[in-house]
């Protein structure tokens, strides 16, 4: 069973994954967690966030898929913090942020990989920005806030393009999503 969590950064994905992993382990399940790949990408010098490129996006997608496949071999439940569709959403947000044209052949190749792999998620949650996460370009981190809003928009667009059910994971109520995921696993594993 594979549960993915997608959404813009700083929306509680890691916290949710940690809580869910703890509860599932308490219930006796072997749980593997696939952490967000950002730190590994940074160590390798990969461009991330608003600097995403086709190559870094392909790395995120293929590395994410590979990590998930490895985890399937030894876990009852695999929790993916930053599911594969996130990589495509961040690339689209980065292109928009930089005002670059979308290279259609590259996008189609990435979309095909993401769409095909997304069928492997038994449950896919989507976090969103809090309603009060306004864009304030006068702040020092105004560019970062603008990018987070773009990422949130593109995560939604990518989620809508997938042929899978996406469960909302609102910033204010992780408990309901936690209970849903635990019940879902209990009924199927």
OpenMM code with the backbone's topology and positions (N, CA, C; nanometers):
from openmm import Vec3, app, unit

residues = "UNK UNK UNK UNK UNK UNK UNK UNK UNK UNK UNK UNK UNK UNK UNK UNK UNK UNK UNK UNK UNK UNK UNK UNK UNK UNK UNK UNK UNK UNK UNK UNK UNK UNK UNK UNK UNK UNK UNK UNK UNK UNK UNK UNK UNK UNK UNK UNK UNK UNK UNK UNK UNK UNK UNK UNK UNK UNK UNK UNK UNK UNK UNK UNK UNK UNK UNK UNK UNK UNK UNK UNK UNK UNK UNK UNK UNK UNK UNK UNK UNK UNK UNK UNK UNK UNK UNK UNK UNK UNK UNK UNK UNK UNK UNK UNK UNK UNK UNK UNK UNK UNK UNK UNK UNK UNK UNK UNK UNK UNK UNK UNK UNK UNK UNK UNK UNK UNK UNK UNK UNK UNK UNK UNK UNK UNK UNK UNK UNK UNK UNK UNK UNK UNK UNK UNK UNK UNK UNK UNK UNK UNK UNK UNK UNK UNK UNK UNK UNK UNK UNK UNK UNK UNK UNK UNK UNK UNK UNK UNK UNK UNK UNK UNK UNK UNK UNK UNK UNK UNK UNK UNK UNK UNK UNK UNK UNK UNK UNK UNK UNK UNK UNK UNK UNK UNK UNK UNK UNK".split()
positions = [
    Vec3(0.0844, -0.1169, 0.0000),
    Vec3(0.0000, 0.0000, 0.0000),
    Vec3(0.0893, 0.1237, 0.0000),
    Vec3(0.0612, 0.2154, -0.0888),
    Vec3(0.1405, 0.3378, -0.0995),
    Vec3(0.0503, 0.4590, -0.0813),
    Vec3(0.0885, 0.5433, 0.0137),
    Vec3(0.0148, 0.6660, 0.0413),
    Vec3(0.1069, 0.7829, 0.0101),
    Vec3(0.0632, 0.8668, -0.0814),
    Vec3(0.1421, 0.9829, -0.1204),
    Vec3(0.0828, 1.1107, -0.0646),
    Vec3(0.1695, 1.2051, -0.0348),
    Vec3(0.1275, 1.3371, 0.0101),
    Vec3(0.1927, 1.4368, -0.0831),
    Vec3(0.1098, 1.5182, -0.1480),
    Vec3(0.1613, 1.6192, -0.2388),
    Vec3(0.1132, 1.7559, -0.1932),
    Vec3(0.1846, 1.8586, -0.2339),
    Vec3(0.1454, 1.9945, -0.1988),
    Vec3(0.2657, 2.0848, -0.1939),
    Vec3(0.2408, 2.2150, -0.1838),
    Vec3(0.3516, 2.3099, -0.1777),
    Vec3(0.4313, 2.2925, -0.0476),
    Vec3(0.5543, 2.3420, -0.0490),
    Vec3(0.6385, 2.3293, 0.0692),
    Vec3(0.5819, 2.4144, 0.1835),
    Vec3(0.6149, 2.3708, 0.3049),
    Vec3(0.5736, 2.4382, 0.4278),
    Vec3(0.4224, 2.4345, 0.4487),
    Vec3(0.3594, 2.3218, 0.4149),
    Vec3(0.2152, 2.3071, 0.4357),
    Vec3(0.1818, 2.1884, 0.5257),
    Vec3(0.2807, 2.1324, 0.5930),
    Vec3(0.2549, 2.0270, 0.6901),
    Vec3(0.2685, 1.8846, 0.6404),
    Vec3(0.3276, 1.8653, 0.5213),
    Vec3(0.3423, 1.7287, 0.4689),
    Vec3(0.4283, 1.6428, 0.5616),
    Vec3(0.5424, 1.6941, 0.6012),
    Vec3(0.6348, 1.6167, 0.6858),
    Vec3(0.5723, 1.5841, 0.8204),
    Vec3(0.5049, 1.6800, 0.8794),
    Vec3(0.4385, 1.6573, 1.0084),
    Vec3(0.3330, 1.5494, 0.9954),
    Vec3(0.2530, 1.5568, 0.8890),
    Vec3(0.1485, 1.4569, 0.8672),
    Vec3(0.2092, 1.3182, 0.8479),
    Vec3(0.3126, 1.3078, 0.7663),
    Vec3(0.3771, 1.1784, 0.7416),
    Vec3(0.4322, 1.1207, 0.8717),
    Vec3(0.4951, 1.2033, 0.9531),
    Vec3(0.5501, 1.1561, 1.0812),
    Vec3(0.4403, 1.1031, 1.1724),
    Vec3(0.3316, 1.1782, 1.1836),
    Vec3(0.2201, 1.1354, 1.2688),
    Vec3(0.1580, 1.0054, 1.2173),
    Vec3(0.1382, 0.9981, 1.0856),
    Vec3(0.0771, 0.8788, 1.0275),
    Vec3(0.1680, 0.7573, 1.0448),
    Vec3(0.2968, 0.7742, 1.0216),
    Vec3(0.3910, 0.6628, 1.0384),
    Vec3(0.3886, 0.6117, 1.1822),
    Vec3(0.3882, 0.7017, 1.2780),
    Vec3(0.3850, 0.6631, 1.4194),
    Vec3(0.2589, 0.5823, 1.4508),
    Vec3(0.1443, 0.6301, 1.4052),
    Vec3(0.0182, 0.5599, 1.4327),
    Vec3(0.0132, 0.4233, 1.3645),
    Vec3(0.0586, 0.4163, 1.2412),
    Vec3(0.0574, 0.2877, 1.1705),
    Vec3(0.1515, 0.1876, 1.2369),
    Vec3(0.2689, 0.2341, 1.2806),
    Vec3(0.3625, 0.1447, 1.3504),
    Vec3(0.3018, 0.0961, 1.4818),
    Vec3(0.2318, 0.1844, 1.5519),
    Vec3(0.1637, 0.1444, 1.6765),
    Vec3(0.0608, 0.0345, 1.6510),
    Vec3(0.0051, 0.0352, 1.5304),
    Vec3(-0.0934, -0.0665, 1.4925),
    Vec3(-0.0285, -0.1913, 1.4327),
    Vec3(0.1040, -0.1990, 1.4366),
    Vec3(0.1745, -0.3201, 1.3963),
    Vec3(0.2152, -0.3297, 1.2501),
    Vec3(0.2043, -0.2234, 1.1758),
    Vec3(0.2415, -0.2262, 1.0343),
    Vec3(0.3889, -0.1921, 1.0160),
    Vec3(0.4515, -0.2592, 0.9184),
    Vec3(0.5856, -0.2223, 0.8751),
    Vec3(0.5692, -0.0999, 0.7837),
    Vec3(0.6295, 0.0110, 0.8216),
    Vec3(0.6116, 0.1358, 0.7480),
    Vec3(0.7457, 0.1844, 0.6967),
    Vec3(0.7484, 0.2201, 0.5696),
    Vec3(0.8658, 0.2848, 0.5109),
    Vec3(0.8249, 0.4275, 0.4752),
    Vec3(0.9115, 0.5210, 0.5054),
    Vec3(0.8828, 0.6596, 0.4695),
    Vec3(0.9830, 0.7057, 0.3662),
    Vec3(0.9302, 0.7636, 0.2619),
    Vec3(1.0131, 0.8237, 0.1584),
    Vec3(1.0125, 0.9727, 0.1883),
    Vec3(1.1251, 1.0214, 0.2350),
    Vec3(1.1345, 1.1633, 0.2704),
    Vec3(1.1432, 1.2478, 0.1448),
    Vec3(1.1094, 1.3735, 0.1619),
    Vec3(1.1229, 1.4673, 0.0504),
    Vec3(1.2669, 1.4619, -0.0008),
    Vec3(1.2818, 1.4693, -0.1293),
    Vec3(1.4130, 1.4527, -0.1933),
    Vec3(1.4939, 1.5816, -0.2005),
    Vec3(1.4417, 1.6895, -0.1469),
    Vec3(1.5047, 1.8208, -0.1620),
    Vec3(1.6475, 1.8228, -0.1068),
    Vec3(1.6675, 1.7664, 0.0117),
    Vec3(1.8023, 1.7701, 0.0705),
    Vec3(1.9026, 1.6930, -0.0152),
    Vec3(1.8629, 1.5758, -0.0646),
    Vec3(1.9526, 1.4997, -0.1530),
    Vec3(1.9820, 1.5778, -0.2799),
    Vec3(1.8798, 1.6405, -0.3349),
    Vec3(1.8987, 1.7194, -0.4570),
    Vec3(1.9957, 1.8341, -0.4326),
    Vec3(1.9828, 1.8997, -0.3189),
    Vec3(2.0735, 2.0106, -0.2857),
    Vec3(2.2176, 1.9614, -0.2728),
    Vec3(2.2371, 1.8466, -0.2078),
    Vec3(2.3731, 1.7924, -0.1937),
    Vec3(2.4346, 1.7616, -0.3297),
    Vec3(2.3515, 1.7227, -0.4255),
    Vec3(2.3995, 1.6919, -0.5604),
    Vec3(2.4128, 1.8164, -0.6485),
    Vec3(2.3694, 1.9292, -0.5964),
    Vec3(2.3761, 2.0530, -0.6742),
    Vec3(2.2635, 2.0672, -0.7754),
    Vec3(2.1538, 1.9935, -0.7550),
    Vec3(2.0387, 2.0026, -0.8455),
    Vec3(1.9642, 2.1337, -0.8210),
    Vec3(1.9186, 2.1974, -0.9265),
    Vec3(1.8357, 2.3162, -0.9069),
    Vec3(1.6987, 2.2773, -0.8519),
    Vec3(1.6523, 2.3523, -0.7530),
    Vec3(1.5234, 2.3208, -0.6910),
    Vec3(1.4359, 2.4451, -0.6859),
    Vec3(1.3136, 2.4254, -0.6414),
    Vec3(1.2140, 2.5306, -0.6266),
    Vec3(1.2024, 2.6125, -0.7542),
    Vec3(1.2173, 2.7444, -0.7461),
    Vec3(1.1959, 2.8252, -0.8674),
    Vec3(1.3064, 2.8086, -0.9708),
    Vec3(1.4095, 2.7319, -0.9387),
    Vec3(1.5176, 2.7041, -1.0341),
    Vec3(1.5046, 2.5667, -1.1014),
    Vec3(1.3961, 2.4937, -1.0733),
    Vec3(1.3775, 2.3608, -1.1335),
    Vec3(1.4014, 2.3658, -1.2844),
    Vec3(1.4645, 2.2614, -1.3330),
    Vec3(1.4868, 2.2447, -1.4765),
    Vec3(1.4240, 2.1125, -1.5183),
    Vec3(1.4234, 2.0878, -1.6470),
    Vec3(1.3726, 1.9596, -1.6943),
    Vec3(1.4552, 1.8465, -1.6323),
    Vec3(1.5883, 1.8613, -1.6328),
    Vec3(1.6755, 1.7551, -1.5808),
    Vec3(1.6536, 1.7322, -1.4309),
    Vec3(1.6427, 1.8393, -1.3530),
    Vec3(1.6218, 1.8194, -1.2087),
    Vec3(1.4840, 1.7593, -1.1833),
    Vec3(1.3852, 1.7971, -1.2636),
    Vec3(1.2508, 1.7410, -1.2489),
    Vec3(1.2513, 1.5924, -1.2832),
    Vec3(1.3207, 1.5570, -1.3898),
    Vec3(1.3317, 1.4152, -1.4268),
    Vec3(1.4009, 1.3381, -1.3145),
    Vec3(1.5025, 1.3974, -1.2528),
    Vec3(1.5707, 1.3330, -1.1405),
    Vec3(1.4735, 1.3106, -1.0257),
    Vec3(1.3968, 1.4140, -0.9890),
    Vec3(1.3004, 1.4008, -0.8797),
    Vec3(1.1990, 1.2905, -0.9088),
    Vec3(1.1484, 1.2869, -1.0304),
    Vec3(1.0475, 1.1868, -1.0664),
    Vec3(1.1064, 1.0462, -1.0632),
    Vec3(1.2184, 1.0259, -1.1308),
    Vec3(1.2750, 0.8907, -1.1390),
    Vec3(1.3333, 0.8451, -1.0050),
    Vec3(1.3921, 0.9369, -0.9293),
    Vec3(1.4453, 0.9024, -0.7966),
    Vec3(1.3304, 0.8676, -0.7030),
    Vec3(1.2218, 0.9454, -0.7113),
    Vec3(1.1052, 0.9180, -0.6279),
    Vec3(1.0462, 0.7815, -0.6589),
    Vec3(1.0306, 0.7522, -0.7873),
    Vec3(0.9774, 0.6218, -0.8281),
    Vec3(1.0697, 0.5101, -0.7793),
    Vec3(1.1981, 0.5274, -0.7984),
    Vec3(1.2951, 0.4267, -0.7561),
    Vec3(1.2900, 0.4039, -0.6048),
    Vec3(1.2844, 0.5109, -0.5275),
    Vec3(1.2758, 0.4981, -0.3813),
    Vec3(1.1493, 0.4234, -0.3401),
    Vec3(1.0394, 0.4537, -0.4064),
    Vec3(0.9139, 0.3847, -0.3742),
    Vec3(0.9235, 0.2357, -0.4069),
    Vec3(0.9791, 0.2032, -0.5233),
    Vec3(0.9934, 0.0625, -0.5612),
    Vec3(1.0794, -0.0140, -0.4605),
    Vec3(1.1879, 0.0475, -0.4157),
    Vec3(1.2741, -0.0170, -0.3157),
    Vec3(1.1981, -0.0405, -0.1862),
    Vec3(1.1168, 0.0558, -0.1444),
    Vec3(1.0438, 0.0444, -0.0181),
    Vec3(0.9352, -0.0627, -0.0237),
    Vec3(0.8773, -0.0826, -0.1424),
    Vec3(0.7721, -0.1839, -0.1562),
    Vec3(0.8209, -0.3223, -0.1145),
    Vec3(0.9495, -0.3476, -0.1289),
    Vec3(1.0037, -0.4808, -0.1005),
    Vec3(1.0006, -0.5179, 0.0478),
    Vec3(0.9946, -0.4198, 0.1360),
    Vec3(1.0067, -0.4532, 0.2783),
    Vec3(0.9067, -0.3835, 0.3693),
    Vec3(0.8001, -0.3250, 0.3147),
    Vec3(0.7048, -0.2541, 0.3999),
    Vec3(0.5615, -0.2923, 0.3647),
    Vec3(0.4765, -0.2886, 0.4676),
    Vec3(0.3332, -0.3058, 0.4441),
    Vec3(0.2754, -0.1776, 0.3843),
    Vec3(0.3260, -0.0646, 0.4344),
    Vec3(0.2770, 0.0667, 0.3928),
    Vec3(0.3958, 0.1557, 0.3623),
    Vec3(0.3905, 0.2209, 0.2466),
    Vec3(0.4937, 0.3171, 0.2072),
    Vec3(0.4299, 0.4550, 0.2091),
    Vec3(0.4886, 0.5454, 0.2873),
    Vec3(0.4412, 0.6833, 0.2955),
    Vec3(0.5379, 0.7719, 0.2182),
    Vec3(0.4853, 0.8491, 0.1254),
    Vec3(0.5695, 0.9296, 0.0377),
    Vec3(0.5449, 1.0775, 0.0642),
    Vec3(0.6439, 1.1408, 0.1238),
    Vec3(0.6382, 1.2840, 0.1506),
    Vec3(0.6901, 1.3563, 0.0264),
    Vec3(0.5990, 1.4148, -0.0485),
    Vec3(0.6373, 1.4767, -0.1760),
    Vec3(0.6218, 1.3744, -0.2871),
    Vec3(0.4971, 1.3312, -0.3079),
    Vec3(0.4687, 1.2296, -0.4091),
    Vec3(0.5168, 1.2768, -0.5464),
    Vec3(0.5372, 1.1823, -0.6354),
    Vec3(0.5928, 1.2084, -0.7685),
    Vec3(0.5255, 1.3248, -0.8421),
    Vec3(0.3925, 1.3420, -0.8350),
    Vec3(0.3319, 1.4549, -0.9066),
    Vec3(0.3847, 1.5921, -0.8634),
    Vec3(0.4351, 1.6015, -0.7411),
    Vec3(0.4903, 1.7296, -0.6945),
    Vec3(0.6020, 1.7805, -0.7857),
    Vec3(0.6852, 1.6899, -0.8339),
    Vec3(0.7988, 1.7314, -0.9168),
    Vec3(0.7516, 1.8034, -1.0419),
    Vec3(0.6498, 1.7495, -1.1066),
    Vec3(0.5954, 1.8135, -1.2259),
    Vec3(0.5340, 1.9490, -1.1911),
    Vec3(0.4613, 1.9546, -1.0811),
    Vec3(0.3994, 2.0808, -1.0392),
    Vec3(0.5059, 2.1874, -1.0122),
    Vec3(0.6130, 2.1488, -0.9464),
    Vec3(0.7191, 2.2456, -0.9169),
    Vec3(0.7906, 2.2921, -1.0438),
    Vec3(0.8062, 2.2040, -1.1391),
    Vec3(0.8673, 2.2439, -1.2659),
    Vec3(0.7781, 2.3458, -1.3367),
    Vec3(0.6478, 2.3168, -1.3421),
    Vec3(0.5549, 2.4097, -1.4064),
    Vec3(0.5544, 2.5444, -1.3335),
    Vec3(0.5576, 2.5410, -1.2005),
    Vec3(0.5621, 2.6652, -1.1227),
    Vec3(0.6915, 2.7413, -1.1488),
    Vec3(0.8028, 2.6695, -1.1591),
    Vec3(0.9323, 2.7334, -1.1849),
    Vec3(0.9348, 2.7995, -1.3217),
    Vec3(0.8828, 2.7305, -1.4225),
    Vec3(0.8777, 2.7889, -1.5567),
    Vec3(0.7949, 2.9170, -1.5559),
    Vec3(0.6797, 2.9116, -1.4917),
    Vec3(0.5935, 3.0302, -1.4838),
    Vec3(0.6626, 3.1420, -1.4062),
    Vec3(0.7254, 3.1061, -1.2966),
    Vec3(0.7940, 3.2040, -1.2114),
    Vec3(0.9034, 3.2778, -1.2887),
    Vec3(0.9729, 3.2046, -1.3727),
    Vec3(1.0823, 3.2643, -1.4510),
    Vec3(1.0326, 3.3248, -1.5823),
    Vec3(0.9041, 3.3074, -1.6122),
    Vec3(0.8484, 3.3616, -1.7355),
    Vec3(0.8968, 3.2892, -1.8597),
    Vec3(0.9274, 3.1597, -1.8451),
    Vec3(0.9777, 3.0818, -1.9579),
    Vec3(0.8647, 3.0072, -2.0269),
    Vec3(0.8791, 2.9873, -2.1555),
    Vec3(0.7833, 2.9091, -2.2326),
    Vec3(0.7912, 2.7627, -2.1911),
    Vec3(0.6786, 2.6972, -2.1984),
    Vec3(0.6724, 2.5561, -2.1641),
    Vec3(0.7186, 2.4734, -2.2835),
    Vec3(0.8299, 2.4005, -2.2710),
    Vec3(0.8727, 2.3112, -2.3788),
    Vec3(0.7775, 2.1910, -2.3848),
    Vec3(0.6841, 2.1917, -2.4783),
    Vec3(0.5747, 2.0948, -2.4805),
    Vec3(0.6208, 1.9490, -2.4829),
    Vec3(0.7215, 1.9166, -2.5620),
    Vec3(0.7678, 1.7767, -2.5680),
    Vec3(0.8220, 1.7316, -2.4323),
    Vec3(0.8941, 1.8203, -2.3648),
    Vec3(0.9473, 1.7859, -2.2327),
    Vec3(0.8344, 1.7687, -2.1316),
    Vec3(0.7378, 1.8599, -2.1340),
    Vec3(0.6246, 1.8517, -2.0417),
    Vec3(0.5480, 1.7218, -2.0643),
    Vec3(0.5233, 1.6872, -2.1893),
    Vec3(0.4482, 1.5650, -2.2196),
    Vec3(0.5209, 1.4411, -2.1690),
    Vec3(0.6525, 1.4382, -2.1829),
    Vec3(0.7294, 1.3239, -2.1333),
    Vec3(0.7160, 1.3126, -1.9811),
    Vec3(0.7291, 1.4245, -1.9114),
    Vec3(0.7170, 1.4240, -1.7656),
    Vec3(0.5751, 1.3882, -1.7232),
    Vec3(0.4750, 1.4442, -1.7928),
    Vec3(0.3357, 1.4149, -1.7601),
    Vec3(0.3055, 1.2660, -1.7750),
    Vec3(0.3593, 1.2054, -1.8774),
    Vec3(0.3374, 1.0619, -1.9002),
    Vec3(0.3930, 0.9798, -1.7838),
    Vec3(0.5143, 1.0098, -1.7419),
    Vec3(0.5740, 0.9385, -1.6282),
    Vec3(0.4905, 0.9570, -1.5018),
    Vec3(0.4533, 1.0806, -1.4749),
    Vec3(0.3780, 1.1119, -1.3532),
    Vec3(0.2411, 1.0447, -1.3556),
    Vec3(0.1706, 1.0562, -1.4653),
    Vec3(0.0369, 0.9977, -1.4768),
    Vec3(0.0427, 0.8458, -1.4604),
    Vec3(0.1369, 0.7819, -1.5285),
    Vec3(0.1477, 0.6358, -1.5190),
    Vec3(0.1841, 0.5902, -1.3789),
    Vec3(0.2756, 0.6598, -1.3150),
    Vec3(0.3158, 0.6177, -1.1805),
    Vec3(0.2087, 0.6482, -1.0757),
    Vec3(0.1347, 0.7546, -1.0948),
    Vec3(0.0352, 0.7947, -0.9943),
    Vec3(-0.0712, 0.6896, -0.9715),
    Vec3(-0.0923, 0.6023, -1.0672),
    Vec3(-0.1882, 0.4925, -1.0498),
    Vec3(-0.1444, 0.3975, -0.9377),
    Vec3(-0.0179, 0.4037, -0.8972),
    Vec3(0.0327, 0.3174, -0.7903),
    Vec3(0.0012, 0.3689, -0.6506),
    Vec3(-0.0463, 0.4933, -0.6395),
    Vec3(-0.0820, 0.5462, -0.5072),
    Vec3(-0.2205, 0.4950, -0.4704),
    Vec3(-0.2287, 0.4238, -0.3596),
    Vec3(-0.3578, 0.3764, -0.3117),
    Vec3(-0.4386, 0.4916, -0.2520),
    Vec3(-0.3669, 0.5874, -0.1969),
    Vec3(-0.4286, 0.7039, -0.1365),
    Vec3(-0.3343, 0.8209, -0.1622),
    Vec3(-0.3886, 0.9315, -0.2083),
    Vec3(-0.3056, 1.0478, -0.2403),
    Vec3(-0.3685, 1.1710, -0.1763),
    Vec3(-0.2958, 1.2284, -0.0801),
    Vec3(-0.3404, 1.3497, -0.0114),
    Vec3(-0.2781, 1.4715, -0.0774),
    Vec3(-0.3484, 1.5849, -0.0686),
    Vec3(-0.2972, 1.7105, -0.1220),
    Vec3(-0.3120, 1.8194, -0.0173),
    Vec3(-0.1978, 1.8736, 0.0257),
    Vec3(-0.2006, 1.9875, 0.1162),
    Vec3(-0.2189, 2.1156, 0.0350),
    Vec3(-0.2602, 2.2196, 0.1042),
    Vec3(-0.2760, 2.3503, 0.0408),
    Vec3(-0.2195, 2.4570, 0.1330),
    Vec3(-0.1993, 2.5741, 0.0776),
    Vec3(-0.1583, 2.6865, 0.1593),
    Vec3(-0.2735, 2.7275, 0.2500),
    Vec3(-0.2395, 2.7779, 0.3667),
    Vec3(-0.3424, 2.8300, 0.4555),
    Vec3(-0.4066, 2.9518, 0.3898),
    Vec3(-0.5315, 2.9742, 0.4186),
    Vec3(-0.6046, 3.0861, 0.3584),
    Vec3(-0.5387, 3.2201, 0.3885),
    Vec3(-0.4672, 3.2284, 0.5002),
    Vec3(-0.4032, 3.3560, 0.5358),
    Vec3(-0.2608, 3.3672, 0.4815),
    Vec3(-0.2202, 3.2773, 0.3944),
    Vec3(-0.0863, 3.2817, 0.3341),
    Vec3(-0.0894, 3.3778, 0.2152),
    Vec3(-0.1072, 3.5032, 0.2458),
    Vec3(-0.1218, 3.6041, 0.1406),
    Vec3(0.0109, 3.6329, 0.0719),
    Vec3(-0.0013, 3.6914, -0.0458),
    Vec3(0.1180, 3.7335, -0.1195),
    Vec3(0.1469, 3.8772, -0.0812),
    Vec3(0.2580, 3.9003, -0.0158),
    Vec3(0.2975, 4.0356, 0.0227),
    Vec3(0.4351, 4.0613, -0.0363),
    Vec3(0.4383, 4.1313, -0.1460),
    Vec3(0.5640, 4.1524, -0.2171),
    Vec3(0.6534, 4.2549, -0.1477),
    Vec3(0.6062, 4.3190, -0.0406),
    Vec3(0.6916, 4.4134, 0.0320),
    Vec3(0.7793, 4.3416, 0.1333),
    Vec3(0.7439, 4.2196, 0.1659),
    Vec3(0.8243, 4.1444, 0.2611),
    Vec3(0.9523, 4.0951, 0.1950),
    Vec3(1.0530, 4.0677, 0.2775),
    Vec3(1.1797, 4.0155, 0.2275),
    Vec3(1.1604, 3.8862, 0.1518),
    Vec3(1.0706, 3.8041, 0.2005),
    Vec3(1.0476, 3.6754, 0.1347),
    Vec3(0.9308, 3.6816, 0.0368),
    Vec3(0.8998, 3.7984, -0.0158),
    Vec3(0.7885, 3.8148, -0.1091),
    Vec3(0.8006, 3.7251, -0.2304),
    Vec3(0.9211, 3.7127, -0.2850),
    Vec3(0.9411, 3.6252, -0.4008),
    Vec3(0.9139, 3.4801, -0.3632),
    Vec3(0.9566, 3.4418, -0.2448),
    Vec3(0.9322, 3.3049, -0.1981),
    Vec3(0.7824, 3.2806, -0.1816),
    Vec3(0.7102, 3.3762, -0.1258),
    Vec3(0.5648, 3.3616, -0.1097),
    Vec3(0.4968, 3.3506, -0.2462),
    Vec3(0.5401, 3.4319, -0.3402),
    Vec3(0.4830, 3.4247, -0.4747),
    Vec3(0.5069, 3.2864, -0.5351),
    Vec3(0.6269, 3.2350, -0.5149),
    Vec3(0.6561, 3.1033, -0.5702),
    Vec3(0.5718, 2.9952, -0.5028),
    Vec3(0.5557, 3.0045, -0.3714),
    Vec3(0.4722, 2.9059, -0.3010),
    Vec3(0.3291, 2.9079, -0.3540),
    Vec3(0.2778, 3.0255, -0.3839),
    Vec3(0.1425, 3.0345, -0.4409),
    Vec3(0.1386, 2.9722, -0.5804),
    Vec3(0.2427, 2.9954, -0.6581),
    Vec3(0.2488, 2.9315, -0.7909),
    Vec3(0.2555, 2.7794, -0.7763),
    Vec3(0.3383, 2.7328, -0.6832),
    Vec3(0.3500, 2.5891, -0.6599),
    Vec3(0.2150, 2.5314, -0.6171),
    Vec3(0.1440, 2.5998, -0.5284),
    Vec3(0.0128, 2.5541, -0.4836),
    Vec3(-0.0836, 2.5447, -0.6023),
    Vec3(-0.0824, 2.6458, -0.6873),
    Vec3(-0.1673, 2.6453, -0.8066),
    Vec3(-0.1341, 2.5263, -0.8965),
    Vec3(-0.0049, 2.5041, -0.9219),
    Vec3(0.0333, 2.3962, -1.0130),
    Vec3(0.0139, 2.2579, -0.9512),
    Vec3(0.0276, 2.2466, -0.8194),
    Vec3(-0.0036, 2.1185, -0.7552),
    Vec3(-0.1508, 2.0870, -0.7791),
    Vec3(-0.2369, 2.1868, -0.7663),
    Vec3(-0.3788, 2.1659, -0.7924),
    Vec3(-0.4022, 2.1269, -0.9382),
    Vec3(-0.3363, 2.1956, -1.0313),
    Vec3(-0.3543, 2.1650, -1.1732),
    Vec3(-0.3087, 2.0225, -1.2055),
    Vec3(-0.1934, 1.9847, -1.1544),
    Vec3(-0.1425, 1.8490, -1.1788),
    Vec3(-0.2352, 1.7459, -1.1151),
    Vec3(-0.2800, 1.7729, -0.9921),
    Vec3(-0.3706, 1.6797, -0.9236),
    Vec3(-0.4974, 1.6582, -1.0048),
    Vec3(-0.5523, 1.7663, -1.0589),
    Vec3(-0.6758, 1.7553, -1.1381),
    Vec3(-0.6544, 1.6781, -1.2678),
    Vec3(-0.5319, 1.6780, -1.3173),
    Vec3(-0.5048, 1.6077, -1.4439),
    Vec3(-0.4844, 1.4577, -1.4266),
    Vec3(-0.4670, 1.4130, -1.3044),
    Vec3(-0.4427, 1.2713, -1.2783),
    Vec3(-0.5741, 1.1944, -1.2727),
    Vec3(-0.5692, 1.0706, -1.3100),
    Vec3(-0.6882, 0.9853, -1.3056),
    Vec3(-0.6951, 0.9104, -1.1730),
    Vec3(-0.6715, 0.9821, -1.0634),
    Vec3(-0.6778, 0.9227, -0.9304),
    Vec3(-0.7550, 1.0172, -0.8383),
    Vec3(-0.8049, 0.9622, -0.7293),
    Vec3(-0.8753, 1.0433, -0.6309),
    Vec3(-0.7728, 1.1115, -0.5405),
    Vec3(-0.7905, 1.2408, -0.5233),
    Vec3(-0.7025, 1.3184, -0.4362),
    Vec3(-0.7835, 1.3597, -0.3135),
    Vec3(-0.7303, 1.3312, -0.1950),
    Vec3(-0.7971, 1.3655, -0.0702),
    Vec3(-0.7380, 1.4961, -0.0177),
    Vec3(-0.8230, 1.5967, 0.0070),
    Vec3(-0.7709, 1.7229, 0.0600),
    Vec3(-0.7130, 1.7037, 0.2000),
    Vec3(-0.6045, 1.7724, 0.2268),
    Vec3(-0.5406, 1.7702, 0.3580),
    Vec3(-0.5264, 1.9151, 0.4023),
    Vec3(-0.6348, 1.9706, 0.4597),
    Vec3(-0.6321, 2.1125, 0.4960),
    Vec3(-0.5328, 2.1401, 0.6081),
    Vec3(-0.4734, 2.2585, 0.6074),
    Vec3(-0.3727, 2.2893, 0.7091),
    Vec3(-0.4274, 2.2864, 0.8509),
    Vec3(-0.5567, 2.3090, 0.8668),
    Vec3(-0.6139, 2.3184, 1.0005),
    Vec3(-0.6680, 2.1865, 1.0550),
    Vec3(-0.6756, 2.0821, 0.9734),
    Vec3(-0.7376, 1.9585, 1.0214),
    Vec3(-0.6689, 1.8341, 0.9662),
    Vec3(-0.5548, 1.8024, 1.0253),
    Vec3(-0.4862, 1.6802, 0.9851),
    Vec3(-0.5461, 1.5578, 1.0533),
    Vec3(-0.6188, 1.5777, 1.1632),
    Vec3(-0.6727, 1.4641, 1.2378),
    Vec3(-0.7703, 1.3820, 1.1544),
    Vec3(-0.8584, 1.4483, 1.0819),
    Vec3(-0.9557, 1.3755, 0.9987),
    Vec3(-0.8834, 1.2943, 0.8916),
    Vec3(-0.7821, 1.3538, 0.8288),
    Vec3(-0.7049, 1.2829, 0.7255),
    Vec3(-0.6271, 1.1668, 0.7872),
    Vec3(-0.5747, 1.1874, 0.9052),
    Vec3(-0.5018, 1.0822, 0.9759),
    Vec3(-0.5939, 0.9627, 1.0027),
    Vec3(-0.7130, 0.9899, 1.0533),
    Vec3(-0.8099, 0.8829, 1.0812),
    Vec3(-0.8517, 0.8118, 0.9534),
    Vec3(-0.8715, 0.8886, 0.8463),
    Vec3(-0.9076, 0.8290, 0.7177),
    Vec3(-0.7987, 0.7339, 0.6694),
    Vec3(-0.6749, 0.7782, 0.6751),
    Vec3(-0.5627, 0.6959, 0.6276),
    Vec3(-0.5485, 0.5692, 0.7122),
    Vec3(-0.5607, 0.5805, 0.8432),
    Vec3(-0.5478, 0.4640, 0.9304),
    Vec3(-0.6597, 0.3636, 0.9025),
    Vec3(-0.7824, 0.4127, 0.8854),
    Vec3(-0.8947, 0.3246, 0.8519),
    Vec3(-0.8734, 0.2572, 0.7165),
    Vec3(-0.8294, 0.3357, 0.6209),
    Vec3(-0.8073, 0.2851, 0.4852),
    Vec3(-0.7061, 0.1699, 0.4871),
    Vec3(-0.5959, 0.1914, 0.5588),
    Vec3(-0.4933, 0.0868, 0.5677),
    Vec3(-0.5495, -0.0348, 0.6399),
    Vec3(-0.6202, -0.0111, 0.7505),
    Vec3(-0.6759, -0.1221, 0.8287),
    Vec3(-0.7710, -0.2096, 0.7510),
    Vec3(-0.8449, -0.1506, 0.6574),
    Vec3(-0.9413, -0.2256, 0.5775),
    Vec3(-0.8753, -0.3017, 0.4630),
    Vec3(-0.7525, -0.2621, 0.4233),
    Vec3(-0.6937, -0.3187, 0.3009),
    Vec3(-0.5644, -0.3956, 0.3211),
    Vec3(-0.5009, -0.3807, 0.4355),
    Vec3(-0.3738, -0.4509, 0.4562),
    Vec3(-0.3932, -0.5646, 0.5550),
] * unit.nanometer
topology = app.Topology()
chain = topology.addChain("A")
for resn in residues:
    res = topology.addResidue(resn, chain)
    for name in ("N", "CA", "C"):
        topology.addAtom(name, app.Element.getBySymbol(name[0]), res)
